[in-house]
Amino acid sequence: MRKLIYLALTVIFASTLVFAAEKQNSETMKFLALFGDVFEKVREDYVEEVSDQKLIEAAINGMLTSLDPHSSYLNEKAFADMQVQTRGEFGGLGIEVTMDNGLVKVVSPIDDTPAAKAGIMSGDYISEIDGKPVMGMTLNEAVEKLRGKAGSKVVVTILRQGDKEPREITMVRDVIKIKSVRAQKEDDVAYLRVTSFSEQTDKNLRAEFEKIKKDVGPGLKGVVLDLRNNPGGLLDQAIGVANDFLDKGEIVSTRGRIADSAKRFDAKPDGDMARGLPVVVLINGGSASASEIVAGALQDHKRAVVMGTKSFGKGSVQTVIPLPGNGAMRLTTSRYYTPSGRSIQAKGIEPDIIVEPAKLEVIKQKNSAEADLIRHLYNEQEKKEQKDKAKQEADKPTKTPDTTDEPGDDKPAADKKPEPEEKGKYGDIDKNLYEKDYQLARAIDLIRAVNVYNSGSQKNQPAAQ
């Protein structure tokens, strides 16, 4: 009898729990039933036969894309393409895009790709692909149409702010091989260009910097880190690049809906490969996501001066969740915050110094000077230097064309290479750089100005007692 009572109580308790759960989920079940009804109706009555797979994938993608511009469903092919892209090689035009008001918006073109060479700009809207309207397509569908066999052509219709009429641009698809880091020395300044954050970015950046550091030697004055038109990439690579200029402190934190999901990423000790040298970070409207993490971290720690124009403002983190046998879903799971607690979502990073892209026009004008005046006083130091130079020239031994410059040197003087022209103390920016890349020229100017100021400040420091 006792067992029967116990069993009856158990059944009543379980029924109560089931009833509560059913009541809680009744609305969900109602909408799932609605979905089932619509699904069946489409299968039976749609004008053309559509596979169940296509209907269900479209429904899943619709659910995700309705959340925000960055969440989406990736079928097996799209998931495989994404994995190839993060490794730094894929086919297409070379643009990072997102969906905005039903049109494809260009986040940024990638350097040395068909899109960049054709003049595609950050902020452009693609309204048609090969004459077909983008409105009504999903982002994945639009991307599929932009991609294609290397050597094939695609025509896109571009809407650009300031244009009165749409413009058609024809591009030839190519295999896109992204070299995420490019570097060169600008005399005594290291120029480091990061085009995206893929698997080897941090490692390659450090390697390129070490080459320049070895080449320039102790005369290295600073670093320009160029993140313009960098659409982002892998979070761990962004953290690594920021750590390349920091020795301590927070780099970025992420916070989601669940309190326990918050994460903080700190710099590792002795990470600053530039050892305190001045750093200028260049950004623009095409700098997004991982680029903004790096710029924000260096700006908040006062480790770098951020120069250029306001960044894109993508402050959310997407997690790619594999769905075994069915591709994956890209889901926005958290927002990221700079070390000072700033959220840049839909706001962007504001540069410390705003420098718009520009073309420098040199205005030549003749100004009179003291030396042009009649009966001006001569500079006694200059006269002495001229006399000393004349005396040195007179004291030099006369050489014949077939003699050698140095004892034991078997090359005739005529074969000797001319000495390079001596440059100024802090180097001279190539005058063409102001015409080619005004923002970069300004960044290099700033680094050299900081060095001039610092050298003067050190000289004026009082001696220790």
C-alpha positions in Angstrom: 0.0 0.0 0.0 2.8 2.4 0.9 4.5 1.6 -2.4 1.2 2.5 -4.3 1.0 5.9 -2.4 4.6 6.7 -3.1 4.1 5.8 -6.8 0.9 8.0 -7.0 2.7 11.0 -5.4 5.6 10.5 -7.8 3.2 10.6 -10.8 1.4 13.7 -9.4 4.8 15.5 -8.8 6.1 14.6 -12.3 2.8 15.7 -13.9 3.0 19.0 -12.1 6.5 19.6 -13.4 5.5 18.6 -17.0 2.5 20.9 -16.8 4.7 23.8 -15.6 7.2 23.2 -18.4 4.4 22.9 -20.9 2.9 26.1 -19.8 6.3 27.8 -20.0 7.0 26.5 -23.5 3.5 26.7 -24.8 4.2 29.9 -26.8 7.4 28.3 -28.3 5.4 25.1 -29.2 2.8 27.3 -30.8 5.3 29.0 -33.1 7.1 25.7 -33.9 3.7 24.4 -35.0 3.2 27.5 -37.2 6.6 26.8 -38.7 5.6 23.2 -39.4 2.4 24.4 -41.1 4.2 26.9 -43.3 6.9 24.3 -44.2 4.3 21.8 -45.3 2.3 24.3 -47.2 5.4 25.4 -49.2 6.3 21.8 -49.9 2.9 21.1 -51.3 1.8 24.3 -53.1 4.9 26.3 -54.1 5.0 26.8 -57.9 8.3 24.9 -58.2 9.5 21.8 -56.4 12.1 22.8 -53.7 14.2 20.3 -51.7 13.6 20.0 -47.9 17.3 20.8 -47.3 17.0 24.1 -49.2 13.9 25.1 -47.3 15.3 24.3 -43.9 18.7 25.9 -44.5 17.0 29.0 -45.7 14.8 29.1 -42.6 17.8 28.6 -40.3 19.8 31.4 -42.2 16.7 33.7 -42.0 16.5 33.2 -38.2 20.2 34.1 -37.8 20.5 36.9 -40.3 17.4 38.6 -38.7 19.4 39.0 -35.4 22.2 41.2 -36.7 24.4 41.8 -39.9 27.1 39.4 -38.8 25.2 36.2 -37.7 24.5 33.7 -40.4 24.3 30.0 -41.3 27.2 28.4 -43.2 26.5 25.3 -45.2 29.3 22.8 -45.6 30.8 24.5 -48.7 30.6 28.0 -47.1 32.1 26.7 -43.9 35.0 25.1 -45.9 35.5 28.4 -47.8 35.7 30.3 -44.5 38.4 28.0 -43.1 40.5 28.5 -46.3 40.1 32.2 -46.0 41.4 32.4 -42.5 44.5 30.5 -43.7 45.1 33.4 -46.1 44.1 32.1 -49.6 40.8 32.0 -51.4 39.2 32.8 -54.7 37.2 35.9 -55.6 37.6 39.7 -55.8 39.2 40.5 -52.4 36.6 42.5 -50.5 35.2 42.2 -47.0 31.5 42.8 -47.1 28.4 42.9 -44.8 24.7 43.4 -45.3 23.1 46.8 -44.7 19.5 47.7 -45.5 19.3 44.9 -48.1 22.4 45.9 -50.0 26.0 44.5 -49.8 28.2 47.1 -48.1 31.9 47.1 -48.6 33.8 47.1 -45.3 37.1 47.3 -47.0 39.0 46.1 -50.1 42.1 44.0 -49.5 45.4 45.3 -50.8 46.7 44.1 -54.2 43.4 42.4 -55.2 41.1 42.9 -58.2 38.7 45.0 -56.0 41.5 47.3 -54.7 42.9 47.7 -58.2 39.5 48.5 -59.6 39.0 51.3 -57.1 36.4 49.8 -54.9 36.3 51.8 -51.7 35.2 51.3 -48.1 31.6 52.4 -47.6 30.6 51.5 -51.2 27.2 49.7 -51.7 26.8 46.9 -54.2 23.3 47.1 -55.6 23.6 44.7 -58.6 25.9 41.8 -59.5 26.0 40.9 -63.2 22.8 42.9 -63.7 20.9 41.1 -61.0 19.6 43.1 -58.0 21.2 42.3 -54.6 18.0 43.3 -52.8 16.3 40.1 -51.7 19.6 38.0 -51.6 21.1 36.8 -48.4 24.7 37.8 -47.7 25.9 34.2 -48.5 24.1 34.3 -51.8 25.6 37.6 -52.8 29.1 36.4 -51.8 28.6 33.3 -53.9 27.8 35.4 -56.9 30.9 37.6 -56.3 33.1 34.5 -56.2 33.9 32.4 -59.2 36.6 30.8 -61.3 39.9 32.8 -61.5 40.0 34.7 -64.8 36.2 35.1 -65.1 34.6 38.5 -65.2 32.0 40.0 -62.9 30.2 43.4 -63.3 29.0 45.1 -60.1 26.9 48.3 -59.8 28.3 50.6 -57.1 26.4 53.2 -55.2 28.9 55.7 -53.7 28.3 58.6 -51.4 28.6 61.9 -53.4 28.0 60.2 -56.8 24.9 61.4 -58.7 24.6 58.2 -60.7 25.5 54.5 -60.0 28.8 53.3 -61.5 29.4 50.0 -63.1 32.8 48.4 -62.5 34.0 45.3 -64.3 36.5 43.1 -62.4 38.4 39.9 -63.3 38.3 37.3 -60.5 41.6 36.0 -59.2 43.0 33.6 -56.6 43.3 35.8 -53.6 46.5 35.1 -51.7 46.6 37.4 -48.8 50.0 38.4 -47.4 48.7 39.7 -44.1 51.9 41.6 -43.3 54.0 43.8 -45.5 56.9 45.8 -44.2 59.5 48.3 -45.4 61.9 50.9 -43.9 61.2 54.5 -44.5 64.7 55.6 -43.9 64.9 55.5 -40.1 61.2 54.5 -39.5 59.8 51.0 -39.6 56.6 50.8 -41.7 54.4 47.7 -40.9 51.3 47.2 -42.9 48.8 44.6 -41.6 46.1 43.8 -44.2 44.2 41.2 -42.1 44.5 39.0 -39.0 44.9 35.5 -40.3 46.7 32.5 -38.7 50.3 33.7 -39.0 49.9 37.5 -38.7 51.5 38.0 -35.3 54.5 35.7 -36.1 55.1 37.3 -39.4 54.8 40.8 -38.0 57.5 40.2 -35.4 59.8 38.6 -38.1 59.4 41.6 -40.4 60.1 44.0 -37.6 63.3 42.2 -36.6 64.6 42.4 -40.2 64.1 46.2 -40.3 65.5 46.6 -36.8 68.6 44.7 -37.9 68.9 46.6 -41.1 68.5 50.1 -39.6 70.3 49.5 -36.4 70.3 51.7 -33.4 69.2 54.7 -35.5 65.6 53.3 -35.7 63.3 56.2 -34.6 59.9 54.5 -34.4 57.1 52.4 -36.0 54.1 53.2 -38.2 51.5 50.4 -37.8 49.1 50.7 -40.8 45.7 49.1 -40.1 43.8 51.1 -42.8 41.3 49.0 -44.8 42.0 46.0 -42.5 38.6 44.3 -42.0 39.7 42.2 -39.0 40.0 38.5 -38.6 41.1 36.2 -35.7 40.8 37.5 -32.2 43.9 35.7 -30.9 46.0 37.3 -33.7 44.7 40.8 -32.8 45.7 40.2 -29.1 49.1 39.0 -30.2 49.7 42.1 -32.4 48.6 44.4 -29.6 51.0 42.6 -27.2 53.8 43.2 -29.7 53.8 46.8 -28.4 52.7 46.3 -24.8 54.4 44.8 -21.7 51.5 44.8 -19.4 47.9 45.6 -18.9 44.6 44.6 -20.4 44.3 44.4 -24.2 40.6 43.6 -24.6 37.6 42.1 -22.7 34.5 40.4 -24.0 31.1 40.3 -22.3 28.1 38.4 -23.4 24.5 38.0 -22.1 25.6 35.4 -19.6 27.6 37.0 -16.7 30.0 34.0 -16.4 31.0 34.3 -20.1 33.0 37.5 -19.6 36.7 37.2 -20.5 39.7 39.4 -20.2 42.9 39.2 -22.2 46.1 40.7 -20.8 49.4 41.5 -22.3 52.3 39.1 -21.5 55.5 40.6 -19.9 58.3 41.7 -22.2 56.0 41.8 -25.2 57.0 45.2 -26.6 59.2 44.4 -29.5 59.7 48.2 -30.2 61.1 48.7 -26.7 59.3 51.9 -26.1 60.0 53.6 -29.5 57.3 56.0 -30.7 54.4 54.2 -32.5 51.8 55.7 -34.8 48.7 53.6 -35.7 47.0 54.5 -39.0 43.2 53.8 -39.2 40.3 54.7 -41.5 36.7 53.7 -42.1 37.8 50.3 -43.4 39.5 49.4 -40.2 37.1 47.0 -38.4 36.8 44.5 -35.6 40.3 43.1 -34.8 41.9 46.2 -36.2 39.9 48.3 -33.7 40.9 46.0 -30.8 44.6 46.7 -31.6 44.1 50.5 -32.1 41.9 50.8 -29.0 44.3 48.9 -26.8 47.4 51.0 -27.9 45.4 54.2 -27.6 44.0 53.5 -24.1 47.5 52.6 -22.8 49.0 55.8 -24.4 51.4 53.5 -26.2 50.6 54.9 -29.6 49.2 57.9 -31.3 46.2 56.9 -33.5 46.0 58.9 -36.7 43.7 59.0 -39.7 39.9 58.9 -39.8 37.3 57.2 -37.6 37.1 53.4 -37.8 34.2 51.2 -38.9 32.7 50.5 -35.5 32.3 46.7 -35.3 32.5 45.9 -31.6 30.9 42.5 -31.6 32.4 39.0 -31.4 31.2 36.1 -33.6 31.7 32.5 -32.6 31.7 29.9 -35.3 29.9 26.9 -34.0 30.4 23.7 -36.1 27.3 21.6 -36.8 28.6 18.1 -37.5 27.7 17.1 -41.0 25.8 20.3 -41.7 28.4 23.1 -41.8 28.3 25.7 -39.0 26.6 28.8 -37.7 28.3 32.1 -37.1 26.6 33.6 -34.0 27.2 36.9 -32.3 28.0 35.9 -28.7 29.5 39.0 -27.1 30.7 42.5 -27.3 34.3 43.6 -26.8 35.6 46.5 -24.8 38.8 48.4 -24.9 41.0 48.5 -21.7 39.3 51.7 -20.5 35.9 50.0 -20.8 34.8 51.7 -24.1 32.4 49.8 -26.4 33.1 50.8 -30.0 30.0 49.1 -31.3 28.5 51.3 -34.0 30.8 54.1 -32.7 34.3 53.3 -33.9 37.7 54.4 -32.7 38.2 58.2 -32.9 41.8 59.0 -33.9 43.9 61.2 -31.7 44.9 63.2 -34.7 42.4 63.4 -37.6 44.2 63.3 -41.0 42.0 63.0 -44.1 43.4 61.4 -47.3 44.8 64.3 -49.3 47.0 65.2 -52.2 49.6 67.8 -51.4 50.0 70.7 -53.7 53.3 72.5 -53.3 53.0 76.3 -53.8 56.3 77.7 -55.0 56.9 81.3 -54.0 59.9 83.5 -53.9 60.4 85.2 -50.5 63.2 87.7 -49.9 65.6 87.0 -47.1 68.2 88.9 -45.1 70.9 87.6 -47.5 69.2 89.3 -50.4 69.5 92.8 -48.9 72.2 95.2 -50.1 75.0 95.7 -47.6 73.7 92.9 -45.3 76.0 91.7 -42.6 77.8 88.5 -43.4 77.7 85.5 -41.1 81.1 85.3 -39.5 80.8 81.5 -38.8 79.9 80.8 -42.4 82.9 82.8 -43.6 85.2 80.8 -41.3 83.7 77.5 -42.5 84.2 78.5 -46.1 87.9 79.4 -45.4 88.5 76.1 -43.6 86.9 74.1 -46.5 89.0 75.9 -49.1 92.2 75.2 -47.1 91.2 71.5 -46.8 90.7 71.3 -50.6 94.1 72.9 -51.2 95.9 70.5 -48.8 94.5 67.4 -50.6 97.0 65.4 -52.7 96.4 65.5 -56.4 95.2 62.2 -57.9 95.6 60.9 -61.4 92.8 58.9 -63.0 94.7 55.6 -62.9 95.7 55.7 -59.3 93.9 53.9 -56.5 92.2 55.6 -53.6 93.5 53.2 -50.9 96.8 51.3 -50.6 96.1 47.7 -51.7 92.9 48.6 -53.5 93.2 47.2 -57.0 90.2 49.1 -58.4 90.9 52.3 -60.3 89.4 55.4 -58.9 87.2 55.8 -62.0 85.5 52.5 -61.1 84.7 53.6 -57.5 81.0 54.0 -56.7 80.1 57.6 -55.8 79.4 58.2 -52.1 75.7 58.5 -51.3 74.3 61.9 -50.6 74.3 62.7 -46.9 70.8 62.9 -45.5 69.5 65.1 -42.7 69.8 64.1 -39.1 66.4 62.5 -38.9 66.3 61.5 -42.6 64.3 63.0 -45.4 60.9 61.8 -46.4 60.7 61.0 -50.1 58.9 64.1 -51.5 56.8 61.8 -53.6 55.4 60.1 -50.5 53.3 63.2 -49.8 51.7 62.8 -53.1 51.3 58.9 -52.9 50.3 58.6 -49.3 49.7 61.8 -47.4 48.6 60.1 -44.2 51.7 57.9 -44.0 53.9 61.0 -44.6 52.2 62.8 -41.7 52.7 59.7 -39.5 56.5 59.6 -40.3 56.7 63.4 -39.7 55.1 62.9 -36.2 57.6 60.1 -35.2 60.6 62.3 -36.2 59.1 65.3 -34.4 58.7 63.2 -31.2 62.4 62.2 -31.5 63.5 65.8 -32.0 61.6 66.8 -28.9 62.8 63.9 -26.8 66.4 64.5 -27.7 66.1 68.2 -26.7 64.3 67.3 -23.4 67.1 64.9 -22.5 69.7 67.5 -23.1 67.9 70.0 -20.9 67.5 67.6 -17.9 69.4 68.8 -14.8 72.3 66.7 -13.8 71.8 64.3 -10.9 73.3 65.7 -7.7 
